């Protein structure tokens, strides 16, 4: 499992992020405080506090391509 902090600063960032995550078979979770949502769910992401960094957990060990695609969101 890989873990990062990300920032989604706009509605377009959220849409782009969800489109990237949905290309991959493995599960990705986002957590903010005690809330955890599926990163493939645009509605779930909008339920989080997007003004602060969000913790991302990718449930795989082979995610180099995924990391390259989301590196603009990683803080």
Buried (B, 14 or more C-beta within 10 A) or exposed (E): EBEBEBBBEEEEBBEBBBEBBEEBEBBBBBBBEEEBBBBBBBEBBEEBEBEEBBBBBBEEEEBEEBEEBBEEBEE
